[in-house]
Amino acid sequence: MPGVNEKTSARDGVTPKNIVSRRMRQARRRFIPKLSQEDLAARIESYGVHIDRLGIGRIESGKRTVLDFELRAIAAALYVPISWLVCEEEIWESISGIPDRPDVVTDS
């Protein structure tokens, strides 16, 4: 998987258009009984986000991008943290490698 700073092109036909495809499929298949793409689409719909079965398949095959609000609904529907779906520990090599949140200065 490319790192945060690596530039890749999703138009090359090889590089996926998202980084959640493998884990999304893995999480869906771990359900007992396994969760179908259609069932996942219905669960996501219950969070107010519409992705049909074809869209789920395209995400899982890396042929469709995932919007931020869709990612949130997908994670909720699969009962997994967003950070796990986006392979955050692989990007930062370990959870301890994730940079601290910067201090936010607000004008009050």
C-alpha positions in Angstrom: 0.0 0.0 0.0 1.4 3.4 -0.8 2.4 5.6 2.1 0.8 9.0 2.9 3.4 11.0 0.9 3.6 8.6 -2.1 1.9 9.9 -5.3 0.1 7.2 -7.3 -2.4 7.4 -10.1 -5.7 5.7 -9.8 -6.0 5.9 -13.6 -3.4 3.3 -14.3 -5.9 0.5 -14.0 -3.9 -1.1 -11.2 -3.8 1.3 -8.3 -7.1 1.2 -6.4 -9.2 4.4 -6.1 -9.5 3.8 -2.3 -7.6 2.3 0.6 -10.5 0.6 2.3 -11.4 -2.1 -0.2 -9.5 -5.0 1.3 -10.5 -4.3 4.9 -14.1 -3.5 4.0 -14.4 -6.9 2.3 -12.7 -8.6 5.2 -15.0 -7.0 7.8 -18.1 -7.9 5.7 -17.0 -11.5 5.4 -16.3 -12.0 9.1 -19.9 -11.7 10.0 -21.6 -15.0 10.9 -23.5 -15.6 8.7 -21.4 -13.7 6.1 -22.9 -10.3 5.3 -23.8 -10.0 1.6 -23.0 -6.8 -0.4 -26.8 -6.2 -0.6 -27.1 -6.6 3.2 -24.3 -4.2 3.8 -25.9 -1.7 1.4 -29.1 -1.9 3.5 -27.1 -1.4 6.7 -25.4 1.7 5.3 -28.7 3.0 4.1 -30.0 2.9 7.7 -27.3 5.5 8.4 -28.8 7.8 5.7 -26.2 7.1 3.1 -27.2 5.4 -0.2 -24.7 3.0 -1.7 -26.3 0.2 -3.7 -24.9 -3.3 -4.1 -23.1 -2.5 -7.3 -21.5 0.5 -5.5 -20.3 -1.8 -2.6 -18.8 -4.2 -5.2 -17.0 -1.3 -6.9 -15.6 0.0 -3.6 -14.4 -3.5 -2.6 -12.8 -4.0 -6.0 -11.0 -0.6 -5.7 -12.9 0.9 -8.7 -14.8 3.5 -6.8 -13.7 6.3 -4.5 -15.3 6.6 -1.0 -16.5 9.9 0.2 -15.8 10.9 3.8 -19.5 10.7 4.9 -19.7 7.3 3.2 -16.7 6.0 5.1 -18.3 7.0 8.4 -21.5 5.0 7.5 -19.5 2.0 6.2 -17.5 1.8 9.4 -20.6 2.1 11.5 -22.4 -0.5 9.5 -19.5 -2.9 9.8 -18.9 -2.2 13.5 -15.3 -1.2 12.9 -13.3 2.0 13.6 -12.6 4.2 10.6 -8.9 4.1 11.5 -8.9 0.3 11.0 -10.7 0.6 7.6 -8.1 3.1 6.3 -5.2 0.9 7.6 -3.9 3.7 9.7 -1.5 1.5 11.6 0.1 0.4 8.2 0.5 4.0 7.1 2.1 5.1 10.4 3.8 1.7 11.0 2.3 1.5 14.5 -0.3 3.3 16.4 2.5 5.0 18.4 3.8 6.5 15.2 0.6 8.6 14.6 1.5 12.3 15.2 -0.1 14.0 18.1 -3.1 16.2 17.3 -1.9 19.8 16.9 -3.1 22.5 19.4 -5.9 24.5 17.9 -5.9 28.2 18.5 -9.2 29.9 18.3 -9.9 33.6 18.2 -12.2 34.2 21.1 
